[in-house]
Amino acid sequence: MAEKSCMTTLCYIENKEEYLMLHRVSKKHDINKDKWIGVGGHFEEGESPEECLLREVYEETGLTLTSYRFRGLVTFSPDTAPTEYMCLYTADGYEGEIGPCDEGQLEWVKKEDVLKLNIWEGDRIFFRLMNEGRAFFSLKLEYEGDRLVRAVLDGEELTMGETEEA
């Protein structure tokens, strides 16, 4: 089996005032176990970010995206796994019906309730940036276990207090 790419996509599909969230409860050995995240996954050989996005969203949800936007690059650096470079997207147009997902449970969640879920600490930063309408950003997130220990936004280190207002 080919080694997994360090490049991934992550997409938050919007429907009015909700995001389609994936509760990762299916895989036994999963860095995202019990967390709520968007949909996406690792690039396959030769794929562009958009090709990976469209394939992964379809595989995990059954939806075909018709309108999406590249929002930022997130460097996800956990101490327990290799660094991932995530191409972060939002999507507001799609066709099809949501089907079963072998990664976990898909659920529409009100945007104002997303931060109440068990999400990665750094995800709070990029949700805020997306909600503020930031056109594009680069965000590096370093973790020790589940704890965010360093965040760098567009080359500027954030203090842990600033991670709340980035």
C-alpha positions as CSV (number, residue, x, y, z in Angstrom):
1,M,0.0,0.0,0.0
2,A,1.3,3.5,-0.9
3,E,2.3,5.8,1.9
4,K,-0.3,8.4,2.8
5,S,0.3,11.9,1.4
6,C,1.1,14.6,4.0
7,M,-1.3,16.8,1.9
8,T,-5.0,16.7,2.8
9,T,-8.2,18.6,2.2
10,L,-10.7,19.7,4.8
11,C,-14.1,21.1,3.8
12,Y,-17.0,22.6,5.8
13,I,-20.2,22.4,3.7
14,E,-22.7,25.2,4.5
15,N,-26.4,25.1,4.3
16,K,-27.9,28.4,5.4
17,E,-26.8,28.8,9.0
18,E,-25.4,25.2,9.4
19,Y,-22.2,23.3,8.7
20,L,-22.2,19.6,7.9
21,M,-20.0,18.1,10.6
22,L,-18.5,14.7,10.9
23,H,-18.4,13.1,14.3
24,R,-15.4,10.7,14.0
25,V,-16.5,7.6,16.0
26,S,-15.9,4.7,13.5
27,K,-12.2,4.1,13.3
28,K,-10.3,2.5,16.2
29,H,-6.9,4.2,15.6
30,D,-7.9,7.7,14.6
31,I,-6.1,10.9,15.6
32,N,-9.6,12.5,15.3
33,K,-11.4,9.9,17.4
34,D,-14.5,11.4,19.1
35,K,-13.8,14.8,17.6
36,W,-16.2,16.8,15.2
37,I,-14.5,17.9,12.0
38,G,-15.3,18.7,8.4
39,V,-15.0,16.2,5.6
40,G,-11.9,15.5,3.5
41,G,-8.8,13.4,3.4
42,H,-5.4,12.6,2.0
43,F,-4.4,13.4,-1.6
44,E,-4.0,10.5,-4.0
45,E,-1.0,10.4,-6.3
46,G,-1.3,13.1,-9.0
47,E,-4.4,14.8,-7.5
48,S,-4.8,18.6,-7.3
49,P,-6.3,20.1,-4.2
50,E,-9.6,20.5,-6.0
51,E,-9.6,16.9,-7.3
52,C,-8.9,15.6,-3.8
53,L,-11.6,17.8,-2.3
54,L,-14.3,16.7,-4.8
55,R,-13.4,13.0,-4.5
56,E,-13.2,13.0,-0.7
57,V,-16.5,14.9,-0.2
58,Y,-18.3,12.5,-2.6
59,E,-16.8,9.4,-0.9
60,E,-17.6,10.6,2.6
61,T,-21.0,12.3,2.0
62,G,-22.4,11.2,-1.4
63,L,-22.6,15.0,-2.3
64,T,-21.1,16.5,-5.5
65,L,-19.9,20.0,-4.8
66,T,-21.0,22.7,-7.2
67,S,-19.7,25.8,-5.4
68,Y,-16.6,25.9,-3.1
69,R,-13.9,28.3,-2.0
70,F,-10.2,27.7,-0.9
71,R,-10.0,29.5,2.5
72,G,-6.6,28.7,3.8
73,L,-3.7,26.4,4.4
74,V,-3.5,24.8,7.8
75,T,-0.2,23.2,8.9
76,F,-1.4,20.6,11.5
77,S,1.6,19.5,13.6
78,P,0.7,17.0,16.3
79,D,3.4,15.4,18.5
80,T,2.0,11.9,17.9
81,A,1.8,11.8,14.1
82,P,3.4,13.3,10.9
83,T,2.6,16.9,10.0
84,E,-0.4,17.4,7.7
85,Y,-0.8,20.3,5.3
86,M,-4.5,20.8,5.0
87,C,-6.1,22.8,2.2
88,L,-9.1,24.3,4.0
89,Y,-12.3,24.9,2.0
90,T,-15.9,26.0,2.5
91,A,-18.6,24.9,0.1
92,D,-22.1,26.4,-0.3
93,G,-23.4,24.5,-3.3
94,Y,-23.9,20.8,-3.8
95,E,-26.0,18.2,-5.5
96,G,-27.1,14.8,-4.3
97,E,-28.3,13.2,-1.1
98,I,-26.2,12.6,2.0
99,G,-25.5,8.9,2.3
100,P,-23.8,6.7,5.0
101,C,-20.2,7.6,6.0
102,D,-17.7,4.9,7.1
103,E,-15.7,7.6,8.9
104,G,-18.4,8.4,11.5
105,Q,-21.7,10.2,11.8
106,L,-22.6,13.2,9.6
107,E,-24.8,15.8,11.1
108,W,-26.0,19.4,10.2
109,V,-25.0,21.7,13.1
110,K,-26.0,25.3,13.6
111,K,-22.9,27.5,13.1
112,E,-23.4,29.1,16.5
113,D,-23.3,25.6,18.1
114,V,-20.1,24.3,16.4
115,L,-17.8,25.8,19.0
116,K,-19.7,23.8,21.7
117,L,-18.7,20.5,20.1
118,N,-15.6,18.5,20.9
119,I,-13.4,20.1,18.2
120,W,-9.7,20.6,18.0
121,E,-8.6,23.8,19.9
122,G,-7.0,25.2,16.7
123,D,-10.2,24.7,14.7
124,R,-11.7,27.5,16.9
125,I,-9.2,29.9,15.3
126,F,-10.0,29.0,11.7
127,F,-13.8,29.0,12.3
128,R,-13.4,32.6,13.7
129,L,-11.3,33.6,10.7
130,M,-13.8,32.1,8.3
131,N,-16.7,33.7,10.1
132,E,-14.9,37.1,9.9
133,G,-14.7,36.6,6.2
134,R,-10.9,36.5,6.0
135,A,-10.1,36.0,2.3
136,F,-7.2,33.6,2.8
137,F,-4.9,32.7,5.6
138,S,-2.0,30.4,6.6
139,L,-2.3,28.9,10.1
140,K,0.2,26.6,11.8
141,L,-1.1,24.6,14.8
142,E,1.2,22.6,17.0
143,Y,-0.2,20.1,19.5
144,E,1.0,18.1,22.4
145,G,-1.7,15.4,22.6
146,D,-5.0,17.3,22.3
147,R,-3.6,20.5,23.7
148,L,-2.7,23.4,21.3
149,V,0.7,24.6,22.4
150,R,1.5,27.0,19.5
151,A,-0.4,28.9,16.8
152,V,1.1,31.0,14.0
153,L,-1.2,33.0,11.8
154,D,0.2,34.4,8.5
155,G,3.7,34.1,10.0
156,E,2.9,35.9,13.3
157,E,2.9,33.9,16.5
158,L,-0.3,34.1,18.5
159,T,-0.2,34.2,22.2
160,M,-2.6,31.6,23.7
161,G,-4.9,34.5,24.7
162,E,-4.9,35.7,21.1
163,T,-6.0,32.3,19.9
164,E,-9.4,33.3,21.4
165,E,-9.6,36.5,19.3
166,A,-7.2,35.8,16.3
